[in-house]
Amino acid sequence: MLRITDPAASLAFYRDKMGMTLMNKLQFPEYDFDLYFLSSHPEPYSHEVGSDDANKYLWSYPHPTLELTHNYNSPPSHSGNGDGDGFGHIAFHVDDVYATTEELLSNDVDFKKKPDEGNMKGLAFAYDPDKYWVEIVKRSPGHSLKLPKNLSQTMLRIKDPEKSIPFYESLGLTVLLSKHFPQWNFSLYFLGCLDPSEHFPSDGTDEEKSNFVNSRHDPVLELTHNHGTEGDASFEYKNGNEAGGQGFGHVGFLVDDVDLAVDDLKRKGYIMKKEPGEGTMKGLAFAFDPDGYAVEIIKRGGYDDKGTPYYFEK
């Protein structure tokens, strides 16, 4: 989830320029916020935004979405990538990074990094309207993807992979690929929810695993470990929800039973930010991952005939 300032500007970027589909909009005027859910939807979308059908489809959708939150009276105050920030970027896969960069430049998109700039050649970073970084990455050859662009990752910085990876594995993610850059003192871990139809080369080479990650439709969670932070007891990343530094909000998981998922996390020693029965919005939960990022646990399919996975009680 990313907080945004201007829904019209953000939709123009993610829907019109990055090719995403607006799946649904949820409005909560009594609480001064609206939610927008977008996806790299592979087929034509037939549900009317705001309808019960769109709501039911959203909360049973088997692929990740990008959630944009518009708080009426408190725009985001930070886009990440400052000193100590944990959230880094989201990313899209494309066939040709150079052509996509030129296309976006011609549509008045600003860039932090063009493909031939910096140490890492061949990838780019655009700015969205709130100055969040949006990485543009080349797909692997031989892919079967139909969309010109597809949402491909969310990147978070972590202090200790030996703690963070087991947490996300407990929520159903699998480490698909790891990359280590000792010359620059960092490592990358790419985790994803594998569909039974996918053929992940678990015993394959790093090249085969990289080709798998860079040719799949669904995005991965990229965890970036800057070497040495794990040994510093006082070190911690900002999680995006601090006063004066709000931008990135959380990642989320759909589960069949929220209570069982929460009990499992607590049994493994993880701390909850919000239990399902706490707060105004009932039926969903938030856990803290080992770095203090908020992780939403939400019911797949919802609690009612509209598919709504939460309900309000004061």
VENSUL-V119491 format. One line per field, one symbol per residue. ss: DSSP state (@ for helix, = for strand, . for the rest). phi: phi as a letter, one per 40 degrees, with the letter a starting at -180 (. if undefined). A space follows every 50 residues. Layout:
ss=???
phi=???
This chain:
ss=.===..@@@@@@@@@@@...========@@@.=======........... .@@@@@@@.......======.............=.========..@@@@ @@@@@@....===..........====.....======..........== ========..@@@@@@@@@....========....=======........ .....@@@@@@@@......=======..@@@......=.........=.= =====..@@@@@@@@@@....===......==..====.....======. ..........==..
phi=.bcbcbdcccccccccbbgcbccabbbbccbgabbbbbacccbdcbccdg cccccccdcbccbcbbcbbbcdbacdbabggcdgcccbababcacbcccc dcccccbgccbcacdccgcccgbbbcbcccgccbcbbccccgcbccccbb dbabbbcbcaccbcccccccchcbccabbbbccbgabbbbbacccdccbc cdbcccccccccccbccccbccbbbcdhcccbcccacccgbcdgbcacba bbbcbcbcccccdcccccgcbccacdccgcccgbbbbccccgccbcbbcc ggbbccgccaabac
